[in-house]
Amino acid sequence: MNKNNKKIDSIKKVTDAERIKKNSNYLRGTIVEDLKNDITNSFSGDNFSLIRFHGMYQQDDRDLRLERHEQKLEPRYAMMLRCRLPGGVIKAKKWLEIDSCASENTLYGTIRLTNRQTFQFHGILKNKLKDVHKILHQIELDSLATANDVNRNVLCTSNPMQSLIHQEAYEWARKISEFLLPHTKAYAEIWLDQKKISTTDKEPILGETYLPRKFKTTVVVPPYNDVDLYANDMNFIAIIENNAIIGFNVLIGGGLSFTHGNKHTWPFLATEIGYISVKNTLLFAESIVTTQRDWGDRTDRSNAKTRYTINKFGLERFKKEIEARSGINFEPIRPYQFIDRGDRFGWMKDIHNNWNLTLFIQNGRIYDNNDQLLKSGLCKIASIHNGNFRITSNQNIIISEIPHNNKDEIEKIAVSYGLMNKISNLRQNSMSCVSFPTCPLAMAEAERMLSHFVTQLESIMLECGVEEETIILRISGCPNGCGRSLLAEVGLIGKSIGRYNLYIGGNRIGSRIPKIYKENITEKEILVHLKFLITLWSNERINKEDFGDFVIRKEIVKEIINPIYDFWS
């Protein structure tokens, strides 16, 4: 960066988010005072942002906004709370407490599995928040650092079939999560009523103003890219020798969010930077995070993510800074390969001869309806199972470590509660963000649209004779990236109520960003276009060619080589 750029940066004012963090007294703000205010169910001023560091978002039911406005009532505010659950692994017995908490302390009574491999509660009233935090604490869980400008929940490949390797990878996900947590005791003081025992707070890794933007990390065991590593800021790909992890290939700078119409924002795939020995994992994690902490843009939040920092300074300079901070040089990337990223549904046996049952959870939403008693069925299984539940990055759940003599009983429960209904490959590989009615950023429907949209697409695929094939389909209510639509073969991103941008051309393993095909079109128009494309695919593909590869080969859309230049062209 030249002297003129430095001068310009020094003149720019930091964002309001930076002011809030700096003045927060290490994330305390006046949250305690707000909790005592029973006149409103909302948090005021800076606390609206600060509670996110504690794992909560203030939301309101957008379906009720107009009605409540006409009644001269404030919006129906309630909080969404997201648990910290590195690697998505939780004891089955703890699930019973989670289920009970959702039933007793939320407006909706549901649990939602997220594609960040954890669960969240929607609709917690302010006066119930401390109760929920204390329930989580009693089962050794928390929601610290699952939102805002910190390292978020750390993902890990869901692969209990390779038990030893997966356990080792999971342990690294847990260690990285703990290592990069905020050091402030604000969470314990506010939500668990623990007394302040020190007058001095320090944040040796995150700093007093924390990170410039959110930061996402994964630990991956090839050949399955089920965590969508290319969408994350920092990724550790396990290199295995003699049935043990000896080191990691490190990839950095991935991210999918952008802003409609702002050509200074763009998605980007995580980039290889080098190989490290397993013993240096935490050292390099700290060096990467602190480099982004110090170099990231704090004057423009739309350009504050790691990928923009790397673009500004250059990958080689960013790499050298990491090496300087760690005192160790990266080694050349070791060979690795990905073959798929979907979950393996149904029964699979691990190397210890235990069974693992992967269940499809549409949109990750756990509740009972006429077709499936998901909530009741999972509780019934949890009541007799001594192993783990594993939440996947595709919003599904694995009942893992099932002894052979318990397999039949658990299958009987799963079948009787409708947990093992036959699902098409298309539906199994579909995903959406929450969107309406609770997400304040939503521009169009996503979760509430997905099921019937897939049903219509299933009919098209049946008509074209490709009903057994797979297309990676994702729907996002806005361009913020939560639904990971920009790593799909068919991705919809909300533009306004009932209208979406249609992207096509991603690939099966999630290493290619799709290209916009049609802009600002209705659901009906999308289905017309997809029927044309799927018909063409079914007639002209070569050797069972995947849909995303087909539309690139036929030049229906051009492959994005460098998103900085190609995404908007």
PAVOMAR-429541 format. One record per residue (C-alpha): x, y, z. Coordinates in Angstrom, 3 decimals. Layout:
+----------+----------+----------+
:       px :       py :       pz :
+----------+----------+----------+
:        X :        Y :        Z :
...
+----------+----------+----------+
This chain:
+----------+----------+----------+
:       px :       py :       pz :
+----------+----------+----------+
:    0.000 :    0.000 :    0.000 :
:    1.513 :    3.353 :   -0.994 :
:    1.793 :    6.499 :    1.129 :
:   -1.201 :    8.157 :   -0.518 :
:   -3.429 :    5.198 :    0.351 :
:   -2.185 :    5.278 :    3.952 :
:   -3.047 :    8.965 :    4.160 :
:   -6.530 :    8.366 :    2.763 :
:   -7.138 :    5.495 :    5.221 :
:   -6.028 :    7.647 :    8.160 :
:   -8.577 :   10.330 :    7.210 :
:  -11.491 :    7.892 :    6.954 :
:  -13.660 :    7.503 :   10.021 :
:  -14.178 :    4.093 :   11.550 :
:  -17.657 :    2.642 :   11.298 :
:  -20.254 :    2.953 :   14.031 :
:  -19.737 :   -0.746 :   14.754 :
:  -16.146 :    0.052 :   15.729 :
:  -17.318 :    2.829 :   18.053 :
:  -19.769 :    0.449 :   19.707 :
:  -17.077 :   -2.173 :   20.336 :
:  -14.552 :    0.341 :   21.660 :
:  -17.054 :    1.904 :   24.079 :
:  -18.597 :   -1.386 :   25.193 :
:  -16.387 :   -2.063 :   28.234 :
:  -15.413 :   -5.389 :   26.696 :
:  -18.900 :   -6.304 :   25.436 :
:  -20.815 :   -5.349 :   28.586 :
:  -22.432 :   -2.118 :   27.461 :
:  -25.593 :   -1.486 :   29.464 :
:  -27.111 :   -4.902 :   28.776 :
:  -27.747 :   -5.536 :   32.495 :
:  -29.775 :   -2.328 :   32.728 :
:  -31.711 :   -3.222 :   29.591 :
:  -32.662 :   -6.589 :   31.069 :
:  -34.306 :   -4.789 :   33.977 :
:  -36.453 :   -2.659 :   31.649 :
:  -39.745 :   -4.549 :   31.358 :
:  -41.555 :   -1.798 :   29.464 :
:  -40.147 :   -3.047 :   26.160 :
:  -39.042 :   -6.438 :   24.952 :
:  -36.223 :   -4.891 :   22.886 :
:  -32.643 :   -3.893 :   23.613 :
:  -31.786 :   -0.245 :   23.187 :
:  -28.979 :    1.649 :   21.496 :
:  -25.620 :   -0.106 :   21.309 :
:  -26.920 :   -3.146 :   23.170 :
:  -28.830 :   -4.157 :   20.034 :
:  -25.419 :   -4.887 :   18.476 :
:  -23.565 :   -6.031 :   21.602 :
:  -25.899 :   -8.940 :   22.381 :
:  -24.733 :  -10.498 :   19.114 :
:  -21.313 :  -11.095 :   20.638 :
:  -23.176 :  -13.145 :   23.234 :
:  -24.794 :  -15.243 :   20.520 :
:  -28.142 :  -13.502 :   20.083 :
:  -29.912 :  -11.452 :   17.435 :
:  -32.871 :   -9.215 :   18.172 :
:  -35.628 :   -9.955 :   15.667 :
:  -39.307 :   -9.356 :   15.228 :
:  -42.063 :  -11.219 :   13.436 :
:  -42.315 :   -9.365 :   10.128 :
:  -45.655 :  -11.005 :    9.360 :
:  -47.110 :   -9.079 :   12.314 :
:  -45.443 :   -5.685 :   11.801 :
:  -48.317 :   -3.934 :   10.033 :
:  -50.983 :   -5.357 :   12.327 :
:  -49.087 :   -4.346 :   15.467 :
:  -48.342 :   -0.911 :   14.020 :
:  -52.058 :   -0.350 :   13.395 :
:  -52.708 :   -1.422 :   16.994 :
:  -50.070 :    1.101 :   18.143 :
:  -47.965 :   -1.701 :   19.585 :
:  -44.220 :   -2.121 :   19.248 :
:  -43.107 :   -4.948 :   16.912 :
:  -43.180 :   -8.396 :   18.524 :
:  -39.520 :   -8.424 :   19.464 :
:  -37.878 :  -11.686 :   20.439 :
:  -34.345 :  -13.024 :   20.332 :
:  -32.749 :  -15.722 :   18.257 :
:  -30.057 :  -17.513 :   20.257 :
:  -27.368 :  -19.656 :   18.582 :
:  -25.414 :  -22.236 :   20.559 :
:  -21.640 :  -22.682 :   20.304 :
:  -21.088 :  -26.312 :   19.355 :
:  -17.703 :  -26.919 :   17.682 :
:  -17.893 :  -29.776 :   15.188 :
:  -21.628 :  -30.183 :   15.847 :
:  -21.194 :  -33.014 :   18.371 :
:  -23.499 :  -33.250 :   21.376 :
:  -24.413 :  -36.053 :   23.773 :
:  -27.833 :  -37.485 :   23.009 :
:  -28.930 :  -37.067 :   26.639 :
:  -28.265 :  -33.317 :   26.424 :
:  -30.667 :  -33.140 :   23.500 :
:  -33.549 :  -33.770 :   25.896 :
:  -32.674 :  -30.552 :   27.761 :
:  -32.397 :  -28.639 :   24.476 :
:  -35.795 :  -29.887 :   23.354 :
:  -37.406 :  -29.023 :   26.683 :
:  -35.816 :  -25.565 :   26.606 :
:  -37.272 :  -24.867 :   23.159 :
:  -40.742 :  -25.998 :   24.238 :
:  -40.809 :  -23.983 :   27.450 :
:  -38.884 :  -20.822 :   26.582 :
:  -39.586 :  -19.897 :   22.941 :
:  -42.608 :  -18.569 :   21.086 :
:  -42.408 :  -21.243 :   18.387 :
:  -41.253 :  -24.325 :   20.294 :
:  -38.979 :  -25.386 :   17.442 :
:  -35.252 :  -26.048 :   17.137 :
:  -33.377 :  -25.078 :   14.000 :
:  -30.194 :  -26.802 :   12.909 :
:  -27.906 :  -24.380 :   11.092 :
:  -25.411 :  -24.915 :    8.287 :
:  -22.769 :  -23.811 :   10.775 :
:  -23.236 :  -27.157 :   12.483 :
:  -25.100 :  -26.033 :   15.559 :
:  -28.661 :  -25.317 :   16.670 :
:  -30.523 :  -22.124 :   17.406 :
:  -33.706 :  -21.109 :   19.177 :
:  -36.070 :  -18.554 :   17.640 :
:  -38.511 :  -16.438 :   19.586 :
:  -37.057 :  -16.009 :   23.085 :
:  -38.608 :  -13.106 :   24.953 :
:  -36.184 :  -10.846 :   26.788 :
:  -37.341 :  -11.950 :   30.239 :
:  -36.574 :  -15.587 :   29.334 :
:  -33.031 :  -15.025 :   28.074 :
:  -31.166 :  -15.590 :   31.327 :
:  -33.132 :  -18.784 :   31.941 :
:  -32.064 :  -20.137 :   28.534 :
:  -28.406 :  -19.233 :   29.078 :
:  -28.450 :  -20.938 :   32.479 :
:  -30.034 :  -24.077 :   31.019 :
:  -27.266 :  -24.233 :   28.415 :
:  -24.638 :  -23.674 :   31.113 :
:  -26.030 :  -26.561 :   33.162 :
:  -25.357 :  -28.925 :   30.254 :
:  -21.915 :  -27.379 :   29.609 :
:  -22.928 :  -25.320 :   26.582 :
:  -22.980 :  -21.612 :   25.800 :
:  -23.711 :  -19.171 :   22.989 :
:  -20.579 :  -17.049 :   23.322 :
:  -19.064 :  -15.803 :   20.048 :
:  -21.578 :  -17.348 :   17.669 :
:  -22.347 :  -13.986 :   16.088 :
:  -20.781 :  -10.599 :   15.282 :
:  -17.094 :   -9.741 :   14.817 :
:  -15.404 :  -12.834 :   16.255 :
:  -14.427 :  -16.329 :   15.180 :
:  -17.771 :  -18.122 :   14.814 :
:  -18.696 :  -21.756 :   15.534 :
:  -15.885 :  -23.940 :   14.149 :
:  -17.020 :  -26.553 :   11.624 :
:  -15.676 :  -30.089 :   11.304 :
:  -16.283 :  -32.869 :    8.777 :
:  -19.154 :  -35.102 :    9.953 :
:  -17.540 :  -38.454 :    9.328 :
:  -18.069 :  -40.912 :   12.167 :
:  -17.278 :  -43.802 :    9.816 :
:  -13.572 :  -42.933 :   10.187 :
:  -13.933 :  -42.730 :   13.942 :
:  -10.311 :  -42.182 :   14.950 :
:   -9.571 :  -39.546 :   12.306 :
:  -12.882 :  -37.799 :   12.852 :
:  -12.338 :  -37.691 :   16.600 :
:   -8.919 :  -36.143 :   16.090 :
:  -10.323 :  -33.559 :   13.660 :
:  -13.182 :  -32.817 :   16.055 :
:  -10.716 :  -32.259 :   18.894 :
:   -8.897 :  -29.696 :   16.761 :
:  -12.187 :  -27.946 :   15.962 :
:  -12.920 :  -27.780 :   19.685 :
:   -9.397 :  -26.555 :   20.546 :
:   -9.469 :  -23.836 :   17.886 :
:  -12.895 :  -22.688 :   19.069 :
:  -11.772 :  -22.435 :   22.697 :
:   -8.461 :  -20.811 :   21.744 :
:  -10.069 :  -18.006 :   19.738 :
:  -12.906 :  -17.209 :   22.156 :
:  -13.181 :  -13.721 :   23.660 :
:  -11.440 :  -13.534 :   27.055 :
:  -13.867 :  -11.008 :   28.541 :
:  -15.998 :  -12.362 :   31.383 :
:  -18.961 :  -10.253 :   30.294 :
:  -20.948 :  -13.306 :   29.182 :
:  -20.666 :  -15.045 :   32.559 :
:  -21.365 :  -11.856 :   34.495 :
:  -24.466 :  -10.863 :   32.535 :
:  -26.153 :  -14.176 :   31.779 :
:  -24.926 :  -16.475 :   34.553 :
:  -24.813 :  -13.894 :   37.360 :
:  -21.150 :  -14.562 :   38.076 :
:  -19.413 :  -11.801 :   39.998 :
:  -16.641 :   -9.810 :   38.360 :
:  -13.372 :  -11.048 :   39.859 :
:  -10.922 :   -8.778 :   38.032 :
:  -10.818 :   -5.089 :   37.249 :
:   -8.710 :   -5.599 :   34.130 :
:   -9.900 :   -7.149 :   30.873 :
:   -7.519 :   -8.215 :   28.119 :
:   -8.116 :   -9.627 :   24.649 :
:   -4.675 :  -10.876 :   23.563 :
:   -5.895 :  -12.356 :   20.268 :
:   -9.082 :  -10.500 :   19.334 :
:   -8.046 :   -7.078 :   20.665 :
:  -10.171 :   -4.519 :   22.499 :
:  -12.227 :   -3.797 :   19.372 :
:  -12.360 :   -7.451 :   18.298 :
:  -12.250 :   -8.362 :   14.591 :
:  -13.258 :   -6.057 :   11.702 :
:  -16.012 :   -8.497 :   10.658 :
:  -17.205 :  -12.036 :   11.306 :
:  -14.640 :  -14.792 :   10.852 :
:  -15.388 :  -18.429 :    9.979 :
:  -13.185 :  -21.505 :   10.434 :
:  -13.351 :  -25.168 :    9.397 :
:  -11.468 :  -28.414 :    9.975 :
:  -11.891 :  -30.776 :    7.023 :
:  -11.165 :  -34.463 :    6.459 :
:  -10.953 :  -35.291 :    2.717 :
:  -12.454 :  -36.626 :    0.532 :
:  -15.701 :  -34.996 :    1.767 :
:  -16.102 :  -31.224 :    1.626 :
:  -19.336 :  -31.325 :    3.622 :
:  -18.419 :  -28.108 :    5.479 :
:  -18.206 :  -26.033 :    2.270 :
:  -14.698 :  -24.980 :    3.225 :
:  -14.292 :  -22.640 :    0.250 :
:  -16.823 :  -20.264 :    1.847 :
:  -14.776 :  -19.769 :    5.040 :
:  -12.036 :  -17.391 :    6.184 :
:   -9.673 :  -20.034 :    7.610 :
:   -9.620 :  -23.740 :    6.768 :
:   -7.512 :  -26.657 :    7.932 :
:   -7.549 :  -29.662 :    5.554 :
:   -6.303 :  -32.756 :    7.379 :
:   -3.319 :  -34.602 :    5.897 :
:   -3.281 :  -38.187 :    7.129 :
:   -0.473 :  -40.706 :    7.451 :
:   -0.562 :  -44.019 :    9.328 :
:   -4.152 :  -43.372 :   10.429 :
:   -3.328 :  -40.071 :   12.154 :
:   -3.433 :  -36.386 :   11.243 :
:    0.150 :  -35.187 :   10.754 :
:   -0.644 :  -31.675 :    9.545 :
:   -3.009 :  -29.409 :    7.665 :
:   -3.175 :  -27.681 :    4.319 :
:   -4.321 :  -24.153 :    5.112 :
:   -6.740 :  -22.228 :    2.875 :
:   -7.826 :  -18.672 :    3.682 :
:  -10.059 :  -15.858 :    2.464 :
:  -13.314 :  -17.547 :    1.469 :
:  -16.694 :  -15.827 :    1.715 :
:  -19.958 :  -15.569 :   -0.233 :
:  -21.701 :  -12.373 :    0.857 :
:  -22.091 :   -9.390 :   -1.455 :
:  -24.399 :   -6.416 :   -1.838 :
:  -26.842 :   -6.144 :   -4.740 :
:  -25.522 :   -3.521 :   -7.162 :
:  -22.260 :   -2.877 :   -5.280 :
:  -19.497 :   -4.013 :   -7.615 :
:  -16.904 :   -3.460 :   -4.894 :
:  -18.305 :   -6.562 :   -3.173 :
:  -18.006 :  -10.093 :   -4.508 :
:  -17.861 :  -13.729 :   -3.348 :
:  -14.493 :  -15.467 :   -3.280 :
:  -13.238 :  -19.011 :   -2.782 :
:  -10.736 :  -19.773 :   -0.030 :
:   -7.195 :  -19.903 :   -1.437 :
:   -4.354 :  -22.300 :   -0.672 :
:   -1.578 :  -20.677 :    1.352 :
:    0.528 :  -23.614 :    2.546 :
:    0.954 :  -26.708 :    4.704 :
:    1.654 :  -26.693 :    8.453 :
:    2.628 :  -29.360 :   10.967 :
:   -0.203 :  -30.360 :   13.280 :
:    1.739 :  -29.156 :   16.347 :
:    1.690 :  -25.583 :   14.981 :
:   -2.056 :  -25.411 :   14.354 :
:   -2.980 :  -22.966 :   17.122 :
:    0.075 :  -20.816 :   16.456 :
:   -0.885 :  -20.360 :   12.814 :
:   -4.558 :  -19.864 :   13.713 :
:   -3.549 :  -16.991 :   15.988 :
:   -1.245 :  -15.487 :   13.360 :
:   -3.942 :  -15.561 :   10.665 :
:   -6.608 :  -14.088 :   12.949 :
:   -4.364 :  -11.324 :   14.331 :
:   -3.221 :  -10.354 :   10.826 :
:   -6.828 :   -9.950 :    9.778 :
:   -7.519 :   -8.132 :   13.069 :
:   -4.791 :   -5.569 :   12.404 :
:   -5.047 :   -5.252 :    8.619 :
:   -8.794 :   -5.577 :    8.031 :
:  -10.791 :   -2.508 :    6.958 :
:  -12.527 :   -0.821 :    9.898 :
:  -13.854 :    2.113 :    7.851 :
:  -16.063 :    0.138 :    5.437 :
:  -17.816 :   -2.970 :    6.774 :
:  -18.751 :   -4.097 :    3.279 :
:  -15.011 :   -4.535 :    2.595 :
:  -13.903 :   -5.734 :    6.027 :
:  -13.877 :   -9.507 :    5.511 :
:  -10.613 :  -11.424 :    5.151 :
:  -10.945 :  -11.825 :    1.379 :
:  -10.947 :   -8.062 :    0.875 :
:   -7.913 :   -7.667 :    3.137 :
:   -6.027 :  -10.240 :    1.069 :
:   -7.105 :   -8.521 :   -2.139 :
:   -5.914 :   -5.161 :   -0.802 :
:   -2.481 :   -6.279 :    0.393 :
:   -1.904 :   -9.300 :   -1.855 :
:   -1.813 :  -12.971 :   -0.884 :
:    1.984 :  -13.157 :   -0.780 :
:    2.303 :  -10.196 :    1.591 :
:   -0.488 :  -11.569 :    3.781 :
:    1.300 :  -14.943 :    3.842 :
:    4.645 :  -13.382 :    4.810 :
:    2.993 :  -11.516 :    7.661 :
:    1.518 :  -14.768 :    8.994 :
:    4.930 :  -16.397 :    8.798 :
:    6.559 :  -13.433 :   10.556 :
:    4.036 :  -13.525 :   13.402 :
:    4.294 :  -17.294 :   13.834 :
:    8.059 :  -17.473 :   13.320 :
:    7.568 :  -20.474 :   11.016 :
:    7.300 :  -20.673 :    7.228 :
:    4.553 :  -22.529 :    5.432 :
:    5.558 :  -25.690 :    3.579 :
:    4.228 :  -26.499 :    0.076 :
:    0.639 :  -27.748 :   -0.124 :
:    0.321 :  -31.535 :    0.255 :
:   -1.882 :  -33.534 :   -2.186 :
:   -5.598 :  -33.814 :   -1.343 :
:   -8.831 :  -34.441 :   -3.235 :
:  -12.548 :  -33.901 :   -2.682 :
:  -15.176 :  -36.113 :   -4.294 :
:  -18.452 :  -34.943 :   -2.719 :
:  -19.963 :  -32.746 :   -0.022 :
:  -23.412 :  -34.192 :    0.694 :
:  -24.375 :  -36.237 :    3.733 :
:  -24.606 :  -40.037 :    3.478 :
:  -28.186 :  -40.805 :    4.525 :
:  -29.396 :  -43.949 :    6.211 :
:  -27.285 :  -46.553 :    7.995 :
:  -23.502 :  -46.752 :    7.884 :
:  -21.078 :  -48.722 :   10.051 :
:  -17.897 :  -47.216 :   11.497 :
:  -14.509 :  -48.856 :   12.052 :
:  -15.552 :  -49.914 :   15.572 :
:  -18.584 :  -51.784 :   14.165 :
:  -20.951 :  -49.233 :   15.669 :
:  -23.808 :  -47.935 :   13.526 :
:  -24.553 :  -44.366 :   12.472 :
:  -27.923 :  -43.212 :   11.181 :
:  -28.107 :  -39.968 :    9.181 :
:  -31.557 :  -38.376 :    9.103 :
:  -32.715 :  -35.712 :    6.654 :
:  -34.054 :  -32.556 :    8.342 :
:  -35.565 :  -30.229 :    5.757 :
:  -34.259 :  -26.699 :    6.337 :
:  -32.884 :  -27.968 :    9.642 :
:  -36.236 :  -27.117 :   11.262 :
:  -37.179 :  -29.586 :   14.008 :
:  -40.868 :  -29.704 :   14.874 :
:  -43.804 :  -32.106 :   14.672 :
:  -46.287 :  -32.050 :   11.788 :
:  -48.688 :  -34.457 :   10.098 :
:  -45.963 :  -36.110 :    8.010 :
:  -43.126 :  -36.325 :   10.518 :
:  -42.826 :  -36.186 :   14.285 :
:  -39.237 :  -34.963 :   14.142 :
:  -39.191 :  -33.294 :   17.520 :
:  -40.875 :  -36.145 :   19.362 :
:  -38.951 :  -38.825 :   17.471 :
:  -35.523 :  -37.352 :   18.204 :
:  -36.443 :  -37.065 :   21.882 :
:  -37.556 :  -40.684 :   21.944 :
:  -34.231 :  -41.758 :   20.412 :
:  -32.273 :  -39.507 :   22.796 :
:  -34.006 :  -41.111 :   25.772 :
:  -32.567 :  -44.569 :   24.939 :
:  -29.312 :  -43.691 :   23.140 :
:  -26.028 :  -43.332 :   25.020 :
:  -23.995 :  -42.032 :   22.090 :
:  -23.931 :  -38.672 :   20.316 :
:  -26.021 :  -36.610 :   17.985 :
:  -23.922 :  -34.961 :   15.250 :
:  -25.303 :  -31.914 :   13.478 :
:  -24.013 :  -31.663 :    9.930 :
:  -23.179 :  -28.562 :    7.904 :
:  -26.055 :  -29.506 :    5.612 :
:  -28.562 :  -29.031 :    8.466 :
:  -29.102 :  -32.748 :    9.021 :
:  -28.468 :  -34.922 :   12.060 :
:  -26.503 :  -38.132 :   12.609 :
:  -27.388 :  -40.526 :   15.415 :
:  -23.886 :  -41.880 :   16.000 :
:  -22.094 :  -44.636 :   17.929 :
:  -25.098 :  -46.973 :   18.033 :
:  -24.197 :  -50.466 :   19.328 :
:  -25.352 :  -53.308 :   17.098 :
:  -27.849 :  -54.562 :   19.694 :
:  -29.605 :  -51.131 :   19.752 :
:  -29.816 :  -50.685 :   15.987 :
:  -33.199 :  -52.351 :   15.484 :
:  -34.854 :  -50.458 :   18.316 :
:  -33.646 :  -47.081 :   17.062 :
:  -34.678 :  -47.899 :   13.491 :
:  -38.131 :  -48.893 :   14.721 :
:  -38.500 :  -45.519 :   16.459 :
:  -37.191 :  -43.637 :   13.436 :
:  -39.610 :  -45.375 :   11.072 :
:  -42.646 :  -45.060 :   13.352 :
:  -42.086 :  -41.309 :   13.826 :
:  -41.567 :  -40.698 :   10.093 :
:  -37.860 :  -39.877 :   10.378 :
:  -36.823 :  -42.218 :    7.565 :
:  -39.365 :  -41.338 :    4.887 :
:  -38.116 :  -41.705 :    1.315 :
:  -36.643 :  -38.417 :    0.090 :
:  -35.479 :  -37.538 :   -3.428 :
:  -31.809 :  -36.830 :   -4.070 :
:  -32.797 :  -33.328 :   -5.112 :
:  -34.503 :  -32.633 :   -1.789 :
:  -31.668 :  -34.200 :    0.194 :
:  -29.258 :  -31.764 :   -1.459 :
:  -31.389 :  -28.663 :   -1.012 :
:  -30.903 :  -25.993 :    1.620 :
:  -32.128 :  -22.533 :    2.552 :
:  -31.551 :  -19.800 :    5.087 :
:  -34.296 :  -18.802 :    7.577 :
:  -35.373 :  -15.561 :    5.884 :
:  -38.989 :  -14.492 :    6.584 :
:  -40.600 :  -13.923 :    8.990 :
:  -37.805 :  -13.429 :   11.532 :
:  -34.664 :  -12.355 :    9.658 :
:  -34.441 :   -8.540 :    9.445 :
:  -32.274 :   -8.743 :    6.294 :
:  -34.682 :  -10.910 :    4.285 :
:  -35.722 :   -9.591 :    0.884 :
:  -37.612 :  -12.690 :   -0.290 :
:  -38.822 :  -16.018 :    1.095 :
:  -36.382 :  -18.898 :    1.515 :
:  -37.213 :  -21.503 :    4.182 :
:  -40.972 :  -21.182 :    3.697 :
:  -40.535 :  -21.417 :   -0.077 :
:  -38.061 :  -24.282 :   -0.366 :
:  -40.329 :  -27.292 :    0.180 :
:  -42.968 :  -26.478 :   -2.445 :
:  -40.321 :  -25.222 :   -4.867 :
:  -38.469 :  -28.538 :   -4.615 :
:  -41.757 :  -30.397 :   -5.168 :
:  -42.270 :  -28.548 :   -8.446 :
:  -38.664 :  -29.147 :   -9.482 :
:  -39.037 :  -32.858 :   -8.659 :
:  -41.938 :  -33.005 :  -11.140 :
:  -39.774 :  -31.401 :  -13.825 :
:  -36.941 :  -33.859 :  -13.204 :
:  -39.379 :  -36.785 :  -13.323 :
:  -40.780 :  -35.524 :  -16.629 :
:  -37.217 :  -35.274 :  -17.993 :
:  -36.250 :  -38.755 :  -16.797 :
:  -33.573 :  -37.562 :  -14.338 :
:  -35.538 :  -37.965 :  -11.121 :
:  -32.795 :  -40.121 :   -9.566 :
:  -30.096 :  -37.542 :  -10.239 :
:  -28.761 :  -34.871 :   -7.904 :
:  -28.696 :  -31.097 :   -8.324 :
:  -27.278 :  -28.982 :   -5.507 :
:  -30.060 :  -26.430 :   -4.911 :
:  -29.948 :  -23.563 :   -2.421 :
:  -32.159 :  -20.575 :   -1.709 :
:  -31.138 :  -17.423 :    0.170 :
:  -33.499 :  -14.619 :    1.112 :
:  -30.791 :  -11.983 :    0.591 :
:  -27.189 :  -11.778 :   -0.671 :
:  -25.668 :  -12.078 :    2.818 :
:  -24.568 :  -15.659 :    2.106 :
:  -26.223 :  -17.605 :    4.952 :
:  -27.838 :  -20.138 :    2.607 :
:  -24.537 :  -20.623 :    0.702 :
:  -26.415 :  -20.276 :   -2.599 :
:  -23.218 :  -19.142 :   -4.326 :
:  -21.745 :  -22.619 :   -3.986 :
:  -24.772 :  -24.355 :   -5.510 :
:  -25.401 :  -25.759 :   -8.974 :
:  -28.694 :  -23.846 :   -8.855 :
:  -28.764 :  -20.908 :   -6.464 :
:  -31.565 :  -18.426 :   -5.836 :
:  -30.846 :  -15.157 :   -4.060 :
:  -33.704 :  -12.896 :   -3.009 :
:  -33.986 :   -9.507 :   -4.682 :
:  -37.419 :   -8.390 :   -3.441 :
:  -40.695 :   -9.964 :   -2.355 :
:  -41.368 :  -12.855 :   -4.762 :
:  -38.314 :  -12.151 :   -6.935 :
:  -34.875 :  -13.718 :   -7.147 :
:  -31.641 :  -13.713 :   -9.066 :
:  -31.002 :  -17.153 :  -10.580 :
:  -27.407 :  -18.434 :  -10.523 :
:  -26.251 :  -21.643 :  -12.216 :
:  -22.962 :  -23.435 :  -12.805 :
:  -21.558 :  -24.374 :   -9.407 :
:  -20.171 :  -27.883 :   -9.042 :
:  -20.738 :  -31.014 :   -6.961 :
:  -17.798 :  -30.524 :   -4.579 :
:  -18.426 :  -26.838 :   -3.918 :
:  -15.268 :  -25.399 :   -5.474 :
:  -16.872 :  -23.211 :   -8.154 :
:  -18.999 :  -20.076 :   -7.841 :
:  -22.091 :  -20.100 :  -10.092 :
:  -22.814 :  -17.326 :  -12.578 :
:  -25.949 :  -15.204 :  -12.758 :
:  -28.296 :  -16.521 :  -15.463 :
:  -31.412 :  -14.392 :  -14.983 :
:  -31.980 :  -11.390 :  -12.747 :
:  -35.004 :  -10.284 :  -10.725 :
:  -37.445 :  -12.980 :  -11.850 :
:  -40.427 :  -14.648 :  -10.195 :
:  -40.655 :  -18.215 :   -8.915 :
:  -42.850 :  -19.117 :  -11.890 :
:  -40.302 :  -17.697 :  -14.331 :
:  -37.476 :  -19.535 :  -12.543 :
:  -39.256 :  -22.858 :  -13.008 :
:  -39.769 :  -22.151 :  -16.725 :
:  -36.048 :  -21.476 :  -17.161 :
:  -35.041 :  -24.516 :  -15.115 :
:  -37.380 :  -26.773 :  -17.067 :
:  -35.692 :  -25.668 :  -20.284 :
:  -32.208 :  -26.179 :  -18.814 :
:  -32.949 :  -29.558 :  -17.193 :
:  -34.538 :  -30.821 :  -20.429 :
:  -31.416 :  -29.776 :  -22.320 :
:  -29.224 :  -31.413 :  -19.676 :
:  -31.142 :  -34.684 :  -19.759 :
:  -30.863 :  -34.879 :  -23.575 :
:  -27.309 :  -33.656 :  -24.156 :
:  -25.175 :  -34.480 :  -21.128 :
:  -22.156 :  -36.729 :  -21.533 :
:  -21.393 :  -39.700 :  -19.263 :
:  -23.876 :  -38.727 :  -16.511 :
:  -22.427 :  -35.236 :  -16.420 :
:  -23.503 :  -33.127 :  -13.432 :
:  -25.885 :  -30.233 :  -14.106 :
:  -23.407 :  -27.542 :  -13.068 :
:  -20.644 :  -28.974 :  -15.260 :
:  -23.060 :  -29.277 :  -18.182 :
:  -24.134 :  -25.607 :  -18.225 :
:  -20.477 :  -24.556 :  -18.112 :
:  -19.399 :  -26.942 :  -20.897 :
:  -22.292 :  -25.818 :  -23.116 :
:  -21.381 :  -22.183 :  -22.345 :
:  -24.890 :  -21.437 :  -21.163 :
:  -23.021 :  -19.410 :  -18.575 :
:  -19.310 :  -18.679 :  -18.472 :
:  -17.189 :  -20.170 :  -15.726 :
:  -16.096 :  -17.654 :  -13.103 :
:  -12.298 :  -17.791 :  -12.976 :
:  -11.618 :  -14.658 :  -10.920 :
:  -14.729 :  -13.438 :   -9.079 :
:  -13.287 :   -9.961 :   -8.581 :
:  -13.635 :   -9.389 :  -12.320 :
:  -15.995 :  -12.129 :  -13.499 :
:  -18.824 :  -12.099 :  -10.929 :
:  -20.412 :   -8.859 :  -12.116 :
:  -19.542 :   -9.116 :  -15.824 :
+----------+----------+----------+
